[in-house]
């Protein structure tokens, strides 16, 4: 398994968690877009191991502040 595939799977689980956590406030597309934007913020990060955690944190902050 490549590192990128592992990261993709981990970010996919982030999307699933956030869709569930924010289902009463946002549609699935809004969550997916927010996660994609958060991930894009880290696109040039040389160390990829913590990207899913950082993406989830950034996406949650965005979703919490756009009520």
PDB file of N, CA, C and O in Angstrom, chain B, residues numbered from 101:
ATOM      1  N   UNK B 101       0.855  -1.185   0.000  1.00  0.00           N
ATOM      2  CA  UNK B 101       0.000   0.000   0.000  1.00  0.00           C
ATOM      3  C   UNK B 101       0.893   1.238   0.000  1.00  0.00           C
ATOM      4  O   UNK B 101       1.811   1.356   0.812  1.00  0.00           O
ATOM      5  N   UNK B 102       0.617   2.134  -0.901  1.00  0.00           N
ATOM      6  CA  UNK B 102       1.416   3.353  -0.953  1.00  0.00           C
ATOM      7  C   UNK B 102       0.959   4.332   0.121  1.00  0.00           C
ATOM      8  O   UNK B 102      -0.151   4.239   0.645  1.00  0.00           O
ATOM      9  N   UNK B 103       1.831   5.256   0.428  1.00  0.00           N
ATOM     10  CA  UNK B 103       1.506   6.254   1.446  1.00  0.00           C
ATOM     11  C   UNK B 103       0.311   7.097   1.018  1.00  0.00           C
ATOM     12  O   UNK B 103      -0.542   7.440   1.837  1.00  0.00           O
ATOM     13  N   UNK B 104       0.254   7.430  -0.279  1.00  0.00           N
ATOM     14  CA  UNK B 104      -0.849   8.252  -0.764  1.00  0.00           C
ATOM     15  C   UNK B 104      -2.184   7.516  -0.631  1.00  0.00           C
ATOM     16  O   UNK B 104      -3.190   8.119  -0.258  1.00  0.00           O
ATOM     17  N   UNK B 105      -2.195   6.221  -0.932  1.00  0.00           N
ATOM     18  CA  UNK B 105      -3.421   5.442  -0.804  1.00  0.00           C
ATOM     19  C   UNK B 105      -3.850   5.380   0.660  1.00  0.00           C
ATOM     20  O   UNK B 105      -5.036   5.504   0.968  1.00  0.00           O
ATOM     21  N   UNK B 106      -2.896   5.191   1.551  1.00  0.00           N
ATOM     22  CA  UNK B 106      -3.196   5.173   2.984  1.00  0.00           C
ATOM     23  C   UNK B 106      -3.795   6.518   3.407  1.00  0.00           C
ATOM     24  O   UNK B 106      -4.777   6.553   4.148  1.00  0.00           O
ATOM     25  N   UNK B 107      -3.217   7.608   2.944  1.00  0.00           N
ATOM     26  CA  UNK B 107      -3.729   8.941   3.268  1.00  0.00           C
ATOM     27  C   UNK B 107      -5.126   9.125   2.696  1.00  0.00           C
ATOM     28  O   UNK B 107      -6.001   9.666   3.371  1.00  0.00           O
ATOM     29  N   UNK B 108      -5.347   8.683   1.464  1.00  0.00           N
ATOM     30  CA  UNK B 108      -6.669   8.797   0.849  1.00  0.00           C
ATOM     31  C   UNK B 108      -7.725   8.051   1.661  1.00  0.00           C
ATOM     32  O   UNK B 108      -8.824   8.559   1.883  1.00  0.00           O
ATOM     33  N   UNK B 109      -7.379   6.843   2.100  1.00  0.00           N
ATOM     34  CA  UNK B 109      -8.323   6.057   2.899  1.00  0.00           C
ATOM     35  C   UNK B 109      -8.600   6.729   4.240  1.00  0.00           C
ATOM     36  O   UNK B 109      -9.744   6.768   4.694  1.00  0.00           O
ATOM     37  N   UNK B 110      -7.567   7.249   4.866  1.00  0.00           N
ATOM     38  CA  UNK B 110      -7.733   7.917   6.155  1.00  0.00           C
ATOM     39  C   UNK B 110      -8.589   9.180   6.018  1.00  0.00           C
ATOM     40  O   UNK B 110      -9.440   9.449   6.866  1.00  0.00           O
ATOM     41  N   UNK B 111      -8.366   9.946   4.962  1.00  0.00           N
ATOM     42  CA  UNK B 111      -9.169  11.147   4.737  1.00  0.00           C
ATOM     43  C   UNK B 111     -10.611  10.748   4.403  1.00  0.00           C
ATOM     44  O   UNK B 111     -11.549  11.454   4.772  1.00  0.00           O
ATOM     45  N   UNK B 112     -10.788   9.640   3.719  1.00  0.00           N
ATOM     46  CA  UNK B 112     -12.142   9.136   3.465  1.00  0.00           C
ATOM     47  C   UNK B 112     -12.880   8.826   4.752  1.00  0.00           C
ATOM     48  O   UNK B 112     -14.079   9.080   4.864  1.00  0.00           O
ATOM     49  N   UNK B 113     -12.166   8.279   5.720  1.00  0.00           N
ATOM     50  CA  UNK B 113     -12.796   8.019   7.023  1.00  0.00           C
ATOM     51  C   UNK B 113     -13.126   9.325   7.743  1.00  0.00           C
ATOM     52  O   UNK B 113     -14.122   9.411   8.460  1.00  0.00           O
ATOM     53  N   UNK B 114     -12.285  10.335   7.547  1.00  0.00           N
ATOM     54  CA  UNK B 114     -12.574  11.666   8.107  1.00  0.00           C
ATOM     55  C   UNK B 114     -13.882  12.186   7.526  1.00  0.00           C
ATOM     56  O   UNK B 114     -14.740  12.681   8.258  1.00  0.00           O
ATOM     57  N   UNK B 115     -14.030  12.074   6.216  1.00  0.00           N
ATOM     58  CA  UNK B 115     -15.261  12.528   5.549  1.00  0.00           C
ATOM     59  C   UNK B 115     -16.466  11.808   6.147  1.00  0.00           C
ATOM     60  O   UNK B 115     -17.474  12.439   6.465  1.00  0.00           O
ATOM     61  N   UNK B 116     -16.364  10.494   6.299  1.00  0.00           N
ATOM     62  CA  UNK B 116     -17.477   9.726   6.860  1.00  0.00           C
ATOM     63  C   UNK B 116     -17.821  10.183   8.278  1.00  0.00           C
ATOM     64  O   UNK B 116     -18.994  10.338   8.617  1.00  0.00           O
ATOM     65  N   UNK B 117     -16.800  10.397   9.101  1.00  0.00           N
ATOM     66  CA  UNK B 117     -17.046  10.845  10.485  1.00  0.00           C
ATOM     67  C   UNK B 117     -17.722  12.214  10.517  1.00  0.00           C
ATOM     68  O   UNK B 117     -18.660  12.443  11.279  1.00  0.00           O
ATOM     69  N   UNK B 118     -17.227  13.114   9.677  1.00  0.00           N
ATOM     70  CA  UNK B 118     -17.778  14.467   9.689  1.00  0.00           C
ATOM     71  C   UNK B 118     -19.182  14.513   9.092  1.00  0.00           C
ATOM     72  O   UNK B 118     -20.021  15.287   9.554  1.00  0.00           O
ATOM     73  N   UNK B 119     -19.447  13.706   8.086  1.00  0.00           N
ATOM     74  CA  UNK B 119     -20.817  13.636   7.552  1.00  0.00           C
ATOM     75  C   UNK B 119     -21.778  13.209   8.648  1.00  0.00           C
ATOM     76  O   UNK B 119     -22.880  13.746   8.766  1.00  0.00           O
ATOM     77  N   UNK B 120     -21.353  12.242   9.447  1.00  0.00           N
ATOM     78  CA  UNK B 120     -22.201  11.772  10.542  1.00  0.00           C
ATOM     79  C   UNK B 120     -22.329  12.836  11.628  1.00  0.00           C
ATOM     80  O   UNK B 120     -23.424  13.094  12.126  1.00  0.00           O
ATOM     81  N   UNK B 121     -21.220  13.442  11.987  1.00  0.00           N
ATOM     82  CA  UNK B 121     -21.219  14.422  13.082  1.00  0.00           C
ATOM     83  C   UNK B 121     -22.005  15.690  12.743  1.00  0.00           C
ATOM     84  O   UNK B 121     -22.596  16.309  13.627  1.00  0.00           O
ATOM     85  N   UNK B 122     -22.011  16.073  11.471  1.00  0.00           N
ATOM     86  CA  UNK B 122     -22.639  17.337  11.071  1.00  0.00           C
ATOM     87  C   UNK B 122     -23.871  17.135  10.203  1.00  0.00           C
ATOM     88  O   UNK B 122     -24.304  18.065   9.523  1.00  0.00           O
ATOM     89  N   UNK B 123     -24.438  15.943  10.216  1.00  0.00           N
ATOM     90  CA  UNK B 123     -25.563  15.632   9.321  1.00  0.00           C
ATOM     91  C   UNK B 123     -26.782  16.512   9.555  1.00  0.00           C
ATOM     92  O   UNK B 123     -27.586  16.712   8.644  1.00  0.00           O
ATOM     93  N   UNK B 124     -26.929  17.036  10.760  1.00  0.00           N
ATOM     94  CA  UNK B 124     -28.079  17.886  11.058  1.00  0.00           C
ATOM     95  C   UNK B 124     -27.894  19.323  10.569  1.00  0.00           C
ATOM     96  O   UNK B 124     -28.856  20.089  10.519  1.00  0.00           O
ATOM     97  N   UNK B 125     -26.657  19.694  10.207  1.00  0.00           N
ATOM     98  CA  UNK B 125     -26.381  21.071   9.795  1.00  0.00           C
ATOM     99  C   UNK B 125     -25.900  21.209   8.356  1.00  0.00           C
ATOM    100  O   UNK B 125     -26.085  22.256   7.736  1.00  0.00           O
ATOM    101  N   UNK B 126     -25.282  20.154   7.821  1.00  0.00           N
ATOM    102  CA  UNK B 126     -24.704  20.245   6.478  1.00  0.00           C
ATOM    103  C   UNK B 126     -25.016  19.001   5.669  1.00  0.00           C
ATOM    104  O   UNK B 126     -25.098  17.896   6.207  1.00  0.00           O
ATOM    105  N   UNK B 127     -25.186  19.192   4.384  1.00  0.00           N
ATOM    106  CA  UNK B 127     -25.349  18.067   3.485  1.00  0.00           C
ATOM    107  C   UNK B 127     -24.008  17.410   3.215  1.00  0.00           C
ATOM    108  O   UNK B 127     -22.962  17.996   3.495  1.00  0.00           O
ATOM    109  N   UNK B 128     -24.028  16.194   2.672  1.00  0.00           N
ATOM    110  CA  UNK B 128     -22.791  15.474   2.390  1.00  0.00           C
ATOM    111  C   UNK B 128     -21.839  16.244   1.475  1.00  0.00           C
ATOM    112  O   UNK B 128     -20.624  16.208   1.673  1.00  0.00           O
ATOM    113  N   UNK B 129     -22.376  16.932   0.488  1.00  0.00           N
ATOM    114  CA  UNK B 129     -21.533  17.679  -0.440  1.00  0.00           C
ATOM    115  C   UNK B 129     -20.773  18.801   0.237  1.00  0.00           C
ATOM    116  O   UNK B 129     -19.613  19.054  -0.089  1.00  0.00           O
ATOM    117  N   UNK B 130     -21.414  19.473   1.174  1.00  0.00           N
ATOM    118  CA  UNK B 130     -20.754  20.562   1.895  1.00  0.00           C
ATOM    119  C   UNK B 130     -19.606  20.033   2.748  1.00  0.00           C
ATOM    120  O   UNK B 130     -18.551  20.661   2.836  1.00  0.00           O
ATOM    121  N   UNK B 131     -19.813  18.886   3.368  1.00  0.00           N
ATOM    122  CA  UNK B 131     -18.749  18.285   4.182  1.00  0.00           C
ATOM    123  C   UNK B 131     -17.593  17.844   3.287  1.00  0.00           C
ATOM    124  O   UNK B 131     -16.431  18.091   3.607  1.00  0.00           O
ATOM    125  N   UNK B 132     -17.905  17.201   2.184  1.00  0.00           N
ATOM    126  CA  UNK B 132     -16.863  16.747   1.263  1.00  0.00           C
ATOM    127  C   UNK B 132     -16.042  17.926   0.738  1.00  0.00           C
ATOM    128  O   UNK B 132     -14.816  17.845   0.654  1.00  0.00           O
ATOM    129  N   UNK B 133     -16.712  19.005   0.392  1.00  0.00           N
ATOM    130  CA  UNK B 133     -16.016  20.197  -0.101  1.00  0.00           C
ATOM    131  C   UNK B 133     -15.133  20.801   0.985  1.00  0.00           C
ATOM    132  O   UNK B 133     -14.004  21.209   0.714  1.00  0.00           O
ATOM    133  N   UNK B 134     -15.636  20.858   2.196  1.00  0.00           N
ATOM    134  CA  UNK B 134     -14.869  21.417   3.309  1.00  0.00           C
ATOM    135  C   UNK B 134     -13.617  20.585   3.571  1.00  0.00           C
ATOM    136  O   UNK B 134     -12.541  21.139   3.799  1.00  0.00           O
ATOM    137  N   UNK B 135     -13.749  19.270   3.540  1.00  0.00           N
ATOM    138  CA  UNK B 135     -12.599  18.392   3.759  1.00  0.00           C
ATOM    139  C   UNK B 135     -11.595  18.547   2.617  1.00  0.00           C
ATOM    140  O   UNK B 135     -10.387  18.598   2.853  1.00  0.00           O
ATOM    141  N   UNK B 136     -12.085  18.622   1.398  1.00  0.00           N
ATOM    142  CA  UNK B 136     -11.186  18.789   0.246  1.00  0.00           C
ATOM    143  C   UNK B 136     -10.412  20.104   0.344  1.00  0.00           C
ATOM    144  O   UNK B 136      -9.218  20.151   0.048  1.00  0.00           O
ATOM    145  N   UNK B 137     -11.087  21.154   0.755  1.00  0.00           N
ATOM    146  CA  UNK B 137     -10.431  22.452   0.922  1.00  0.00           C
ATOM    147  C   UNK B 137      -9.388  22.384   2.037  1.00  0.00           C
ATOM    148  O   UNK B 137      -8.285  22.912   1.897  1.00  0.00           O
ATOM    149  N   UNK B 138      -9.742  21.736   3.134  1.00  0.00           N
ATOM    150  CA  UNK B 138      -8.797  21.587   4.248  1.00  0.00           C
ATOM    151  C   UNK B 138      -7.587  20.774   3.804  1.00  0.00           C
ATOM    152  O   UNK B 138      -6.454  21.113   4.145  1.00  0.00           O
ATOM    153  N   UNK B 139      -7.814  19.715   3.056  1.00  0.00           N
ATOM    154  CA  UNK B 139      -6.697  18.884   2.589  1.00  0.00           C
ATOM    155  C   UNK B 139      -5.806  19.658   1.627  1.00  0.00           C
ATOM    156  O   UNK B 139      -4.582  19.534   1.662  1.00  0.00           O
ATOM    157  N   UNK B 140      -6.421  20.446   0.782  1.00  0.00           N
ATOM    158  CA  UNK B 140      -5.658  21.239  -0.183  1.00  0.00           C
ATOM    159  C   UNK B 140      -4.698  22.192   0.524  1.00  0.00           C
ATOM    160  O   UNK B 140      -3.619  22.490   0.012  1.00  0.00           O
ATOM    161  N   UNK B 141      -5.094  22.662   1.692  1.00  0.00           N
ATOM    162  CA  UNK B 141      -4.243  23.558   2.476  1.00  0.00           C
ATOM    163  C   UNK B 141      -2.894  22.901   2.797  1.00  0.00           C
ATOM    164  O   UNK B 141      -1.879  23.587   2.922  1.00  0.00           O
ATOM    165  N   UNK B 142      -2.888  21.584   2.928  1.00  0.00           N
ATOM    166  CA  UNK B 142      -1.681  20.849   3.310  1.00  0.00           C
ATOM    167  C   UNK B 142      -1.021  20.139   2.124  1.00  0.00           C
ATOM    168  O   UNK B 142      -0.171  19.273   2.333  1.00  0.00           O
ATOM    169  N   UNK B 143      -1.384  20.477   0.911  1.00  0.00           N
ATOM    170  CA  UNK B 143      -0.915  19.745  -0.274  1.00  0.00           C
ATOM    171  C   UNK B 143       0.597  19.732  -0.425  1.00  0.00           C
ATOM    172  O   UNK B 143       1.146  18.777  -0.974  1.00  0.00           O
ATOM    173  N   UNK B 144       1.280  20.759   0.045  1.00  0.00           N
ATOM    174  CA  UNK B 144       2.731  20.827  -0.108  1.00  0.00           C
ATOM    175  C   UNK B 144       3.491  20.398   1.144  1.00  0.00           C
ATOM    176  O   UNK B 144       4.714  20.527   1.203  1.00  0.00           O
ATOM    177  N   UNK B 145       2.785  19.898   2.127  1.00  0.00           N
ATOM    178  CA  UNK B 145       3.453  19.477   3.365  1.00  0.00           C
ATOM    179  C   UNK B 145       4.364  18.284   3.067  1.00  0.00           C
ATOM    180  O   UNK B 145       3.912  17.293   2.494  1.00  0.00           O
ATOM    181  N   UNK B 146       5.617  18.368   3.443  1.00  0.00           N
ATOM    182  CA  UNK B 146       6.543  17.287   3.117  1.00  0.00           C
ATOM    183  C   UNK B 146       6.334  16.024   3.956  1.00  0.00           C
ATOM    184  O   UNK B 146       6.616  14.918   3.493  1.00  0.00           O
ATOM    185  N   UNK B 147       5.854  16.182   5.157  1.00  0.00           N
ATOM    186  CA  UNK B 147       5.597  15.036   6.032  1.00  0.00           C
ATOM    187  C   UNK B 147       4.103  14.783   6.026  1.00  0.00           C
ATOM    188  O   UNK B 147       3.322  15.645   6.429  1.00  0.00           O
ATOM    189  N   UNK B 148       3.701  13.605   5.570  1.00  0.00           N
ATOM    190  CA  UNK B 148       2.294  13.332   5.298  1.00  0.00           C
ATOM    191  C   UNK B 148       1.586  12.553   6.406  1.00  0.00           C
ATOM    192  O   UNK B 148       0.362  12.428   6.374  1.00  0.00           O
ATOM    193  N   UNK B 149       2.311  12.037   7.364  1.00  0.00           N
ATOM    194  CA  UNK B 149       1.733  11.141   8.359  1.00  0.00           C
ATOM    195  C   UNK B 149       0.591  11.711   9.174  1.00  0.00           C
ATOM    196  O   UNK B 149      -0.310  10.974   9.575  1.00  0.00           O
ATOM    197  N   UNK B 150       0.611  12.996   9.422  1.00  0.00           N
ATOM    198  CA  UNK B 150      -0.426  13.605  10.260  1.00  0.00           C
ATOM    199  C   UNK B 150      -1.478  14.363   9.453  1.00  0.00           C
ATOM    200  O   UNK B 150      -2.341  15.024  10.029  1.00  0.00           O
ATOM    201  N   UNK B 151      -1.414  14.274   8.150  1.00  0.00           N
ATOM    202  CA  UNK B 151      -2.344  15.022   7.302  1.00  0.00           C
ATOM    203  C   UNK B 151      -3.803  14.723   7.637  1.00  0.00           C
ATOM    204  O   UNK B 151      -4.579  15.667   7.790  1.00  0.00           O
ATOM    205  N   UNK B 152      -4.220  13.457   7.759  1.00  0.00           N
ATOM    206  CA  UNK B 152      -5.638  13.213   8.082  1.00  0.00           C
ATOM    207  C   UNK B 152      -6.094  13.891   9.375  1.00  0.00           C
ATOM    208  O   UNK B 152      -7.203  14.421   9.444  1.00  0.00           O
ATOM    209  N   UNK B 153      -5.242  13.871  10.390  1.00  0.00           N
ATOM    210  CA  UNK B 153      -5.589  14.512  11.671  1.00  0.00           C
ATOM    211  C   UNK B 153      -5.701  16.024  11.486  1.00  0.00           C
ATOM    212  O   UNK B 153      -6.643  16.649  11.974  1.00  0.00           O
ATOM    213  N   UNK B 154      -4.752  16.594  10.790  1.00  0.00           N
ATOM    214  CA  UNK B 154      -4.772  18.041  10.557  1.00  0.00           C
ATOM    215  C   UNK B 154      -5.953  18.457   9.697  1.00  0.00           C
ATOM    216  O   UNK B 154      -6.568  19.495   9.940  1.00  0.00           O
ATOM    217  N   UNK B 155      -6.270  17.654   8.697  1.00  0.00           N
ATOM    218  CA  UNK B 155      -7.419  17.935   7.829  1.00  0.00           C
ATOM    219  C   UNK B 155      -8.706  17.893   8.643  1.00  0.00           C
ATOM    220  O   UNK B 155      -9.553  18.777   8.515  1.00  0.00           O
ATOM    221  N   UNK B 156      -8.853  16.875   9.475  1.00  0.00           N
ATOM    222  CA  UNK B 156     -10.076  16.781  10.282  1.00  0.00           C
ATOM    223  C   UNK B 156     -10.206  17.975  11.221  1.00  0.00           C
ATOM    224  O   UNK B 156     -11.290  18.542  11.364  1.00  0.00           O
ATOM    225  N   UNK B 157      -9.119  18.350  11.853  1.00  0.00           N
ATOM    226  CA  UNK B 157      -9.159  19.488  12.775  1.00  0.00           C
ATOM    227  C   UNK B 157      -9.549  20.770  12.042  1.00  0.00           C
ATOM    228  O   UNK B 157     -10.392  21.532  12.516  1.00  0.00           O
ATOM    229  N   UNK B 158      -8.936  20.999  10.892  1.00  0.00           N
ATOM    230  CA  UNK B 158      -9.222  22.214  10.113  1.00  0.00           C
ATOM    231  C   UNK B 158     -10.667  22.207   9.595  1.00  0.00           C
ATOM    232  O   UNK B 158     -11.348  23.232   9.631  1.00  0.00           O
ATOM    233  N   UNK B 159     -11.122  21.065   9.122  1.00  0.00           N
ATOM    234  CA  UNK B 159     -12.496  20.968   8.604  1.00  0.00           C
ATOM    235  C   UNK B 159     -13.511  21.185   9.726  1.00  0.00           C
ATOM    236  O   UNK B 159     -14.509  21.878   9.529  1.00  0.00           O
ATOM    237  N   UNK B 160     -13.268  20.605  10.888  1.00  0.00           N
ATOM    238  CA  UNK B 160     -14.185  20.811  12.019  1.00  0.00           C
ATOM    239  C   UNK B 160     -14.252  22.293  12.412  1.00  0.00           C
ATOM    240  O   UNK B 160     -15.327  22.822  12.691  1.00  0.00           O
ATOM    241  N   UNK B 161     -13.098  22.946  12.430  1.00  0.00           N
ATOM    242  CA  UNK B 161     -13.089  24.371  12.760  1.00  0.00           C
ATOM    243  C   UNK B 161     -13.918  25.158  11.746  1.00  0.00           C
ATOM    244  O   UNK B 161     -14.691  26.038  12.123  1.00  0.00           O
ATOM    245  N   UNK B 162     -13.762  24.850  10.498  1.00  0.00           N
ATOM    246  CA  UNK B 162     -14.526  25.526   9.452  1.00  0.00           C
ATOM    247  C   UNK B 162     -16.018  25.264   9.625  1.00  0.00           C
ATOM    248  O   UNK B 162     -16.822  26.196   9.602  1.00  0.00           O
ATOM    249  N   UNK B 163     -16.385  24.007   9.796  1.00  0.00           N
ATOM    250  CA  UNK B 163     -17.806  23.653   9.931  1.00  0.00           C
ATOM    251  C   UNK B 163     -18.418  24.258  11.195  1.00  0.00           C
ATOM    252  O   UNK B 163     -19.579  24.667  11.189  1.00  0.00           O
ATOM    253  N   UNK B 164     -17.652  24.315  12.258  1.00  0.00           N
ATOM    254  CA  UNK B 164     -18.172  24.886  13.511  1.00  0.00           C
ATOM    255  C   UNK B 164     -18.365  26.394  13.411  1.00  0.00           C
ATOM    256  O   UNK B 164     -19.240  26.941  14.082  1.00  0.00           O
ATOM    257  N   UNK B 165     -17.582  27.069  12.601  1.00  0.00           N
ATOM    258  CA  UNK B 165     -17.656  28.513  12.505  1.00  0.00           C
ATOM    259  C   UNK B 165     -18.580  29.016  11.407  1.00  0.00           C
ATOM    260  O   UNK B 165     -18.770  30.224  11.263  1.00  0.00           O
ATOM    261  N   UNK B 166     -19.150  28.117  10.642  1.00  0.00           N
ATOM    262  CA  UNK B 166     -20.081  28.504   9.572  1.00  0.00           C
ATOM    263  C   UNK B 166     -21.473  27.970   9.856  1.00  0.00           C
ATOM    264  O   UNK B 166     -22.088  27.323   9.009  1.00  0.00           O
ATOM    265  N   UNK B 167     -21.949  28.240  11.018  1.00  0.00           N
ATOM    266  CA  UNK B 167     -23.269  27.727  11.425  1.00  0.00           C
ATOM    267  C   UNK B 167     -24.312  28.399  10.667  1.00  0.00           C
ATOM    268  O   UNK B 167     -25.494  28.114  10.857  1.00  0.00           O
TER     269      UNK B 167
END
